[in-house]
Structure formats: C-alpha cells, structure tokens
Amino acid sequence: MVLRQNLFATTNARVVGAFCVAALLHLTGTVLIPGYSAPFAIRAM
C-alpha cells in the first residue's frame, strides 16, 4: 500500500497559506481603513 502525503500538511503549504492570510488581511485593512497603506503607516509597522 502506498501512503500519499496530504498536500495541506506540508510545511510549504503552511507557508503559502500564511502568506495568503497575511495578504488577505492587508487587502481588507486597505479597503476598510483610510490611510492603512500610506507609506508612513507601513514604515510604522
């Protein structure tokens, strides 16, 4: 019997998932909060 590794259990998939969540949160903040993506705000982060 051949055991297949779950695609979402790999470290690379978790890293990609974390980047996707971070990008989604940044996009949401940009849309909902005025000035969220301003250069000063990004430097302050």
Backbone as CSV, one residue per row, in Angstrom:
resi,resn,N_x,N_y,N_z,CA_x,CA_y,CA_z,C_x,C_y,C_z
1,MET,0.841,-1.174,0.000,0.000,0.000,0.000,0.894,1.249,0.000
2,VAL,0.601,2.171,-0.874,1.375,3.401,-0.973,0.664,4.484,-0.171
3,LEU,1.412,5.092,0.759,0.841,6.171,1.560,1.114,7.496,0.866
4,ARG,0.077,8.230,0.612,0.234,9.545,-0.009,0.284,10.605,1.069
5,GLN,1.155,11.575,0.867,1.273,12.661,1.837,0.188,13.694,1.540
6,ASN,-0.477,14.130,2.578,-1.514,15.139,2.425,-0.870,16.448,1.982
7,LEU,-1.376,17.039,0.909,-0.799,18.258,0.344,-0.823,19.407,1.342
8,PHE,-1.893,19.527,2.123,-2.035,20.654,3.033,-1.287,20.450,4.345
9,ALA,-0.681,19.302,4.549,0.053,19.035,5.779,1.541,19.351,5.630
10,THR,1.966,19.722,4.426,3.385,20.002,4.221,3.740,21.393,4.740
11,THR,4.995,21.575,5.036,5.462,22.872,5.531,5.298,23.951,4.472
12,ASN,5.590,23.620,3.227,5.458,24.610,2.153,4.023,25.089,2.013
13,ALA,3.074,24.194,2.141,1.668,24.581,2.040,1.276,25.495,3.193
14,ARG,1.824,25.245,4.362,1.526,26.117,5.509,2.114,27.502,5.311
15,VAL,3.316,27.569,4.750,3.948,28.864,4.492,3.139,29.644,3.458
16,VAL,2.738,28.979,2.394,1.927,29.633,1.364,0.599,30.089,1.953
17,GLY,-0.004,29.263,2.790,-1.255,29.630,3.445,-1.094,30.847,4.340
18,ALA,0.018,30.918,5.062,0.272,32.068,5.937,0.434,33.349,5.124
19,PHE,1.141,33.266,3.994,1.270,34.440,3.133,-0.077,34.865,2.565
20,CYS,-0.909,33.900,2.201,-2.243,34.225,1.677,-3.096,34.916,2.735
21,VAL,-3.051,34.434,3.960,-3.810,35.064,5.049,-3.298,36.481,5.294
22,ALA,-1.977,36.663,5.308,-1.406,37.994,5.527,-1.806,38.950,4.405
23,ALA,-1.776,38.478,3.168,-2.169,39.323,2.036,-3.649,39.683,2.114
24,LEU,-4.473,38.729,2.499,-5.910,38.987,2.629,-6.189,39.994,3.741
25,LEU,-5.499,39.865,4.863,-5.673,40.822,5.957,-5.217,42.225,5.542
26,HIS,-4.105,42.297,4.821,-3.619,43.597,4.365,-4.604,44.225,3.378
27,LEU,-5.119,43.429,2.462,-6.098,43.926,1.492,-7.362,44.408,2.195
28,THR,-7.825,43.656,3.176,-9.015,44.048,3.932,-8.771,45.357,4.682
29,GLY,-7.619,45.488,5.314,-7.288,46.723,6.015,-7.197,47.907,5.074
30,THR,-6.641,47.677,3.884,-6.516,48.743,2.896,-7.885,49.228,2.438
31,VAL,-8.810,48.301,2.259,-10.147,48.661,1.782,-10.964,49.337,2.880
32,LEU,-10.858,48.864,4.104,-11.740,49.331,5.174,-11.207,50.513,5.981
33,ILE,-9.886,50.677,6.062,-9.306,51.709,6.928,-8.597,52.758,6.074
34,PRO,-9.092,53.993,6.081,-8.428,55.047,5.306,-6.993,55.274,5.811
35,GLY,-6.050,55.331,4.897,-4.661,55.577,5.256,-3.897,54.350,5.716
36,TYR,-4.505,53.180,5.651,-3.848,51.957,6.123,-2.584,51.648,5.319
37,SER,-2.616,51.909,4.030,-1.465,51.598,3.168,-0.579,52.807,2.901
38,ALA,-0.760,53.868,3.656,0.089,55.046,3.481,1.535,54.685,3.829
39,PRO,2.502,55.297,3.137,3.913,54.971,3.405,4.304,55.119,4.876
40,PHE,3.794,56.152,5.555,4.140,56.329,6.968,3.586,55.182,7.810
41,ALA,2.362,54.756,7.510,1.754,53.663,8.274,2.527,52.365,8.062
42,ILE,2.980,52.133,6.850,3.735,50.908,6.562,5.088,50.950,7.274
43,ARG,5.753,52.125,7.277,7.025,52.252,7.994,6.838,52.056,9.487
44,ALA,5.716,52.516,10.015,5.457,52.399,11.448,5.199,50.956,11.868
45,MET,4.757,50.127,10.925,4.501,48.721,11.246,5.815,48.022,11.453
